[in-house]
Every structure is written in C-alpha cells, then in structure tokens.
Amino acid sequence: MSELSLDFFSVLDEIPIGICLINKQREILFINQALEALTGFSRLQCEGLPCSHVLRFNKCFENCPVAKAGARERCVQEGDIINQDHQKIPVRVSFSPVPGLNGDVSAYMETVEDLRQVRNFDPERIHPFSFGRIIGRSEQMEKIFKILPVVAQSDAPVLITGQTGTGKDLLAEAIHHASTRVKAPLVTFRCGALPEPFAESELFGLEKDAFPGAEKKAGKFRLAQNGTLFLAEVCDLSPSLQTKLLNYLYEKTVYPVGGARSIPADVRIIAASSRNLDQLAQEGSFLKELYFRLNAISLHLPPLKDRSGDLRLLLDHFLHARASLLNKTIAGFTDSCLRKLEEYTYPGNVLELRNIVEYAVNLSQGDRIGIRDLPAYLTENFEDLEPSMLAAASRPSSPDGETGGALEWSELERKMIVNALLKANGRRNKAAELLGWGRSTLWRKMKQHGIVSGSGAGHE
Amino acid sequence: MSRVLLALEGNDIAPRFDLAPEVLILSSGEDGQPGESKDLVLARPSAETLCHVVAAENIETVVCGGIEDEYLQYLEWKKVRVIHSVIGNAESVLEHLRDGTLKSGDILLKRRDA
C-alpha cells in the first residue's frame, strides 16, 4: 500500500459508495467513510480483520471470489449485510483485483452499494395519486404533494406534525428520496426509544474509553453523513439532548460522548412529532429556540377522517397490495362491509386502516371482503371474550390516563391482537398470520400490550 | 447451572447469527466447573432455526456475531442474554466468558498490522 498516498484515501472518503480494500488473505486494509456509515465499524476497528467479519455479506459465506484460486476477474454479487445497528441491508457488492507494480494481483477492492432505495422502488407500487409511498387525492394531500418537490430541494430542517398513523415516517422518506441527498443514507432515530445516556451516544456517537469499557461508536449523525437524519417523536428528546441538537443546527458539528473535539457533520434534519410542539414550547418542556429552528419548514399530515375522498382509495390500494402478496383473488368489499368501513373514524389513521384491511384479506375465504372478515372491535361487542382476554383488551395502556390518538390506537391495536388470538384459538402462529405480521412482531406487540405473562412467553 | 450457546463458523464466532452453520452448547455447574458440551451442525442455517435451538436447549447466554434486530429483541424478550457483534475464536471467547469480561462488540481476533 506504500505506493498509495494519503490523498488517495481522502478521495475514497469523498465517494458516496462504500469502498473496502483487502489483501490476498482477505484482511481489511482500508474502508472509506461511506462504508463506515453503512457497516457501523470504524476504520480503526476493522483494519487487519477478515473482511467477512466486518462486511457480513451473505455471499461471503457461499461464494467468496477471493477464496477461488486465481481470482483475477471483476465480479458483481447482490445480497445483504447485517450492520452494527442490527439492520439487514440489501447491497450490491462489486469485487475487483487491484494489480501491483509488477502486474500481479496485490490487493482487492470491493465497492458496496446500498440497494434499499432501489428495492423500495417497485413499479407496481407506483400509484397515480401518490408521492413516494404516500397515497391520497384529498385536497389536503394534494397541497402537500405540490410543495414536496420544493421542500425536498431545500436543505432547511423540516418539522412534520400529525397524529399517530398518519404517515410521518413515509413523508420523511419521500422528502429524502426526492432530495439531492438521495445517494446518502436516510437514518432514523426514535427519540423516546432509549434512556438519555444511551440516546446521547446513539445519536452523537461515543469515543473509546469515554467511560470504563466504552467502545467507539459512530452515532446516527455520522451514519447519516451527507444524507438525512429523521428524528421521530422529537418531543421525547431530553432537555440536554435538545440543547445538543440545537447546537448542531447552529454549528453543523457534533460532539461525541467523551470527546473534546467537534466533528463536522453534513446532515439534513427532518423531525416529527405527534404532540403539539408549539404548545410544549410555550409550556417550557421543549426548547423554544429549537422549535423555531426545526419549524423552518412545517408540514402537517391531517387525520384520515379529515381526508375527504382518500378512504376508498386507500382501502382499494391496501386490499390489492395484500391480496397480490398472498396470491389471493379478491375483487373488493361487499356493500355492507364498505358502509361499515366508511362509518368508522380511524383514530389510528392510515396505519389502522392498513392493519384492518390486511387482517381482513388474511382472513377472507371469498372473492369479496365481508363484515365477517373485519376485526371484531369494528363489528361486535366484546361480551363473548374470555375474561382474561377481555381484561387485557380493556386495560388502559398508560397509567397516567393520557388521552389522544396514540392512546386510542394503542387500545385498538390491543383489541385486534386479542381478537386474532381468539379467532386462532390461542395459536400465535395462526394469529400472526391473520394479522399479517411476523411471529416475532406479534410476540413483541403482545408483550408491549401486556397480553402475555412472562410464564406464557414460550408457548407457541 | 448455566447454558451458553456459541454460534460458530469453523473455530470462529460466525460473522452472522442467521448464517452460522454450527453451534457449540456448553453447560457449567453452579461452581463454575464445565459440564457437558454439545456440538450441533445445522443442515439449513437460519435465524429462526437458531432461535428454536436456543429455546429448546434452555440457553441462557448466546454469543454471536452480527444479529438482526428482530431476533435480538426476540431472544432478549425470552430473557436470553445476547452477547453480539463478537469477533474471535471459540477458545478466546470461552476464556473471556469464564472471566466474566466478554461483552458485545469485543474483537478478540489477533490481527497482523494492515
């Protein structure tokens, strides 16, 4: 590697595709900044390690080109990696031998392309009344669709507000994909998911030995370098993290936990909140200055009940998407079922609507969705439920008696789970299938809603 | 009695939990002395198969490489301690386990200067 000057590596750092140089023993010589962001490994951590331990590319274990004797040809493979954030990411890896001065292969270069954006682009999912993966033709949604291209081209922070289930994350995704930052990552951070000390290092990074045993961590800002950082439920950030975020918006640098040196970060911030940030700022629980900075561009997603004309469009969209996935031929809804669905107010908004349709499609045996296929909480009283299930279904999800869309949706979701369990005679695999979820999703949600006791956790 | 599962590829911790072709299951008594050990070769490695093995064998600690969030959450929910993102061979991992010093993200492989 001595013939390569330091400038060459700086050039590699500027390339927005992951690049890795390895020797003939398949040990890592160098990874660029984009690959650091993709894998979550720092350059220092992975130097000298076998590349399969860092890339964790599934094809490494089936068909490693270097393992083949005399690998001198360029080859391209598609597969997936698992990064340090436990995400499975679809990638395309191209592999090329690098000749030395004598013409023999002296090293290999791998370029790793993140395919998440490409995979999300499915021509069958393109809808005439849509932007990205958001669908709607109501006046309110059309207004949003009209300004989105302008919003996407700006680099100012965006604040998205709206009730739970209105699609704030999809809107952030659509803005990122329509922006000039599309080649770089969109990184999501759920602000209320972690206690403060963990949240700080997860967001801003961690220096090695910041505290005894601490390992260096890149942090979400670094992972989103040149891309977009989506802060979901920004209202849940602690006051000290609000100050650090405000500091970033002024200085465009971040201070990792335990580090004295600031690190420049070029990241666009999109924040979302289902609570009224203006009110929180007035009450003093959210920094006013941060609110004003985030509110540079403000987008509000209306609740589904106010989106006149969108309900039918969304019902048909989710019906066809689910039916096609399950290879079912379902032409539509019966008239009475449609009336029932149109009368309902959807406190959980589009998310609830989608869950209801997916549940009904899973359950339906005929060529039309009928009332009998809908979750029982839409059509029945809960008189016939077992007492223990009823208790689980009616238990308030928050001890402080908080009200609002999030709480109502949470209760409805719990009822849907209970209903599916009853229909499946307690068989969780079947209930997960009815709900259109993976088994582990159902287990996680049952735990979240307190439907399952610890002792029952291991049952099928 | 404590039961530990190491997700292996050859003599090393497998880089990916879902692709680990082999597992080593070790038991130790309350006095910390090693008990029985079992080596399982998986015909079709998958994260679901491994989760099943973990549940069926009453494993308390899993040591693995990269693991997808879904399976990490599932195992932790089942009260299994998961020491993930470990890079190293079985011998050095077991040594650190015995010392009580093994933690997620540990890199125990000796490397040559790059």
Interface residues (C-beta under 8 A of the other chain):
Chain A: N23 E27 I28 L29 F30 Q45 E47 G48 L49 P50 S52 H53 R56 N58 C60 F61 I82 N83 Q84 D85 H86 Q87 K88 G213 E215 G438 S440 T441 W443 R444 K447 G454 A457 G458
Chain B: E9 D12 P15 R16 F17 D18 L19 A55 G65 G66 I67 E68 D69 E70 Y71 L72 Q73 Y74 W77 K78 K79 H84 S85 I87 K103 G105 I107 L109 R111 R112 D113 A114
